[in-house]
Amino acid sequence: MDMTVRQGILALKKPAGMTSHDCVGKIRRIFSTKKVGHTGTLDPEVTGVLPICIGRATKIAEYMSDYGKEYIGEVTLGFSTETEDAHGEKVMEKQVDEDIDVSKIREILQSLTGEIEQIPPMYSAVKVNGKKLYEYARQGLQVERPKRKVTIYELELLNEEKVLQKENPVFSFRVKCSKGTYVRTLAVTIGEKLGYPAHMSSLIRTASGPFSLRDCVTFEELENTESALENFLFPLEKGIAHFPKWTVDEATEAQVRNGSVLPKPKELEQSPFGVYNEEGKCLAIYQLHPSKPGLIKPAKVLAIE
């Protein structure tokens, strides 16, 4: 089979129990190619949308890591854990001794919508002094963690009942958030505001940028399909559809393919942006020239030679 056909973006429905790195390794085997890269990690027990770049599409993976995300999370009140999810050791415990009016939960969710500050969990891949936080945590060490600002675009309670029963203090929410948001930490914060230790008992990523669960394919479907694997791939253009777009004629296309510095088109002020030919194929990602006003230069040339 012509391996050049296998270029594009796979929207994988990541299963529980696998790291994002594990998923990349399995895709390499299934697609028989080394040129595979993911666009941002998902914790091993989290399921859902994991866009994976294959072949030439790996060139745009860095531009896809900034996507906003959407999740459905479940919060359990009554105890917190060292990992902030259901898989860590208990840290604090406090019995829920009263039913909770869900309007109170809705008020808290409303108060957490917008720009908020989070402290990353100790069990996370955030680096402090060149070392990942989870490496400190595994050694039993606590280090000062840098606060970060994230944006919660939407935060909606999914429970329909009016009262959260103390016997089963579990509720679910849907969140749309910026890159870098820790949904585990959000679950803990909601619990704190209700007056109880809490943890995130399950989490599924329902969207990453333009890719949603309905776009996704499972490993089982890939391994058992009778159709060509490239039929499961989205064109790389879908991955950078959020960039401004500049369509060029044939003469300019030749210059773009050669990575030429060009005059800045008047209609484009934002950087970076995609440069497309008249057939709608993205040839390159260009940016404003850092030292020469009025000019643009290639950040990535994507055209196949």
N, C-alpha and C positions, 0 to 999 in steps of 0.2 A: 504493500500500500504506500502511496505517496505521502510521506510524513509531513510535507509542507501544508497539507490540508488541515492538520490538527493544530490549529492556531485559534486561540480565542479564550473566552472566559466560561468556566464551569461554575454554575451555582450549585454547590453541594449542600445537601441536608446533612449536616454533621451529626453523627450518632454520639450518644453519651459514652464516656469511657475512653475516648481517643483524644490525644492532643492535636492541635492544628498541624504540628510537624508530622505526626503519624499519618494524618490525612494526606499531606503532600507526598509522603513516601508511597502510600498506596496508589495515589493517582499516577505517580511516575511509573509504577509497575503496570497499571491497567492501560495507560496510554503509550507505554514503551518510549518514554522520553524523559530526559533529565531536566528539561527546561520547564519547571513547574514552580510556582510560588504562590503563597497565600497573601491575603491583603489585611492581615491583622488577626491576632490570636483570639481564640475562644477557649475559656477554661475547659478542662477535660470533661466535666460532667454537664456542661451546658450544651444544648442541642440547637439545631437550626441553621440559619443561612450563613454559609462560609464561601464567599466568592474566591475561586482559585484560577490563577492565570496560567495559561499553557502556551508554550512556544513563544512567538513574537509578542504576545500579550503580556509576557513577564516584564516588558519594558515599561508598562504603565502601572505596575503593581503599586509603586510608591505614591501615585496620584490617587489611588483608590483607598488608601488607609485612612484618609481624612473624612470618609463618608459619615453622615449621621446614621444612627442605628435605631431600630425599634425592637422592643422586647416585651414579652409577657412574663411577669415574675410572680412568684407566690411567696407570701410572707407568713411565717409562723411565729406567733407571740409566745412568750413564756420562758425561752432561754436563748442565749447568744452563744456563738462558737468562735474559736480562735481564727477560723477561716471565713467567718461571716456567712457561710452556707451550711448545708446539711451534712457536710463531710468532715467537719473539724471537731475537735474536743470541746465539750461544754465549758464555757467561761463563767457565765452568770445564769442564775435561774430564779424566777419569781412567778408563782402561780397566778394565772389570770382569774381573779376572784369575783368578777362582775361582767355582765353583758356589756358590750360596747355599742353605742349608737353609731351607725356607719356614717352619719352626717359629720361626725367628728373626724373620721378618717378622711372623708372628702375635703374637709377644711385643711387638714394637714397636707394632703396632696396638692391642694391649691397653693399653699404657702411655699411649697418646694418647687413650684413651676417658675421658670426664668433662670437667671444666672445664679448659681449657688457655689459654695466652696465645699470641697471634699478633701478628706485626708485618706490617701490610698491605704487599703488594708495591708497588714504585714505580709500576708500571703498573696503577693502580687509581683509582677515583673518590673515594677518601677525601680529604677536604679538610684542608689544613694552611694556616693563615693565609688562609683564603678562596679558596684555589687548589687545584685537583685535583692529586693526586700525579702522574698521567700527564702533566700539563702541565709540571711540573718535569722529569720524566724526558725528555720530548721536547726540552727545552732542554739536556739533559745535566747537569742539576743534581741533587745528592743533598740531601735534607733529612731532618731527624730525624722518624721516623714514630712516631706514638703506638701503644703496645701496646694490644691489646684482648683482653678475655676472651670466649671463646666456649665453647659446650658441644657436645661430640661424644657423641651419645646411643648410637650404634652404629657400629662400624667393623669390617668383615668382609672378609677376604681371599677372593677369588672363584676363585683358581687351585686346581686339584685336585691337581696333581703335587706330589711331596715335595721336589723340588729345582728351584731356578731356574737354568737353564743360563746360563753366562757368555756364550755366543754370542748369546743372545737375552734380555737381562736386563730383561724387561717383565712386569709383573703388574698385576692389576686389583683394585679394592676397591669395596665399597658402603659409603656413609656416610650416616647420619642425623645432622643437625646443626642448630644454632640459626641464626637470622638472623645475617648478618654474618661467617659462616665463609668463609675463603678456602681452597677445596679445592686450588687451585694451590700455596699455601703449605704445606698439609698434605702434598702429594706431595713437595715439596722437603725437608720435615722428616723424612719417612720415609727418604728417601735419605741424609740426613745421619747419621741414627742407624744406617744400614747401613754408613756409611763411604764413601759415594759421592755425587758431585754427581748431581742428578736433576731431572727436570721432569715436568709432567703432559702426557702425549702425547695424551690425548683425554678429554672429559668430556661426560656427558649428565645432565641433571636429570630424575630419574624421578618426583619428587613435589614439590609445593609446597602445604603445608597439606593440605586435603582433596582436592586435585586430583592425579591420577596420569596416567601415560602412556596408560592405557586410556581416560581421559576425553577425550583430546586429538584435535584435528582439524588437518589440514594446510591450507596455503593452497590446494593443488591441489584438495582435496576441497571447500573453500568456493567456489572459482571454477568448478568443474565440476558442482556439485550441481544437481539438478532440484527438490529439496525447498526449502521456505522456510528462509531463513537463521536465523530465530528458533528453528528446531528444534535448532540447534547450541548454544543458550545454556542455561546453568544459571541457576536463579533466584538472585537476590542473597542469599537466605537461606542458601544453601550456603556462601557466602563468609564468613559470620559465625556459622556453626553452633557455633564453639568458644566463643562468648560465653554467659554465663548468659541464661536466657530467662524473660520475664514475660508471661503472657497476660492480656489485659484484657477487660472487658465493653464493651458498646456505648457506655455513657455515658462511661467513661474513654477509650475510643478517640477520641471527639470531642475531648476535652481534649488527648490526645497529638497528634492531627493539627494542633491549634492551637499546639503547642509549649509547653504549660502546665507550670509548676513544680508538682510533685505530692508528696504524702507518700511517704516511702520504704516500699516493701513489706517486711514483716518478714523474708520468706524470702531477701531479696537483700542480701548483704554486699559482693559484688565489684562493681567498676566498671571499664569500662562494661558494659552489658548490653542485649540486644535486647528491645524491647517489641512484642508480637505481638497481632493480633486473633484472634478465635475461628476464623477461616478459615485461620490459620497464616501470614498475611502479616506481614512485619516492617514496622511503622509508623514506628519511630524507634529510634535508639540513645540511651539515657539514661545519665547518670552521677550519682554522688553530688554533691550541691550543695557547692561548695568552701567556702562561708561560712555556710551555713544547715543545721546538723545536723538530721537527720530528714527532709530534703527531697531530691528528685532533680530534675535539670533536663535538657533535651534537649541532646545533643552534635550530633546530626544527625537532622532529621526526613526520613523517607524516603517517607512516604505520598504517593501522587499526589493532587493537589488535585482 
